[in-house]
């Protein structure tokens, strides 16, 4: 049961993250293409947004106590 819940939460979080990233890339790409005008910027912006999306939940998870997180209700 725990694995199924983790899979579902991870799937939804991933889909939401992809959606937000795609939504943020539209204005970022427009601004950067007008200023710089190169295709390499797409990859850089995508990598930066992905790193931000990874580090924020990881930082929150690192602060939690493992014993209380794994506690069975």
LINSULFEN-V97519 format. One record per residue. RES is the residue in one letter. PHI is phi as a letter, one per 40 degrees, with the letter a starting at -180 (NA if undefined). PSI is psi in whole degrees, 0 to 359 (999 if undefined). BURIAL is 1 if it has 16 or more other C-alpha atoms within 10 Angstrom, else 0. Layout:
RES	PHI	PSI	BURIAL
RES	PHI	PSI	BURIAL
This chain:
X	NA	318	0
X	c	320	0
X	c	322	0
X	c	316	0
X	c	318	0
X	c	318	0
X	c	314	0
X	c	315	0
X	c	317	0
X	c	320	0
X	c	311	0
X	c	318	0
X	c	319	0
X	c	316	0
X	c	319	0
X	c	318	0
X	c	318	1
X	c	317	0
X	c	314	0
X	c	319	0
X	c	314	1
X	c	321	0
X	c	320	0
X	c	335	0
X	c	331	1
X	c	304	0
X	c	325	0
X	c	315	0
X	c	319	1
X	c	315	0
X	c	312	0
X	c	321	0
X	c	326	0
X	c	325	0
X	c	311	0
X	b	311	0
X	g	42	0
X	b	155	0
X	c	340	0
X	c	335	0
X	c	327	0
X	d	314	0
X	c	319	0
X	c	314	0
X	c	318	1
X	c	318	1
X	c	316	0
X	c	316	0
X	c	322	1
X	c	319	0
X	c	319	0
X	c	318	0
X	c	337	1
X	c	319	0
X	c	326	0
X	c	308	0
X	c	326	0
X	c	322	0
X	c	319	0
X	c	319	0
X	c	327	0
X	c	336	0
X	c	343	0
X	c	150	0
X	c	127	0
X	c	321	0
X	c	318	0
X	c	333	0
X	c	319	0
X	c	0	0
X	c	132	0
X	c	130	0
X	c	999	0
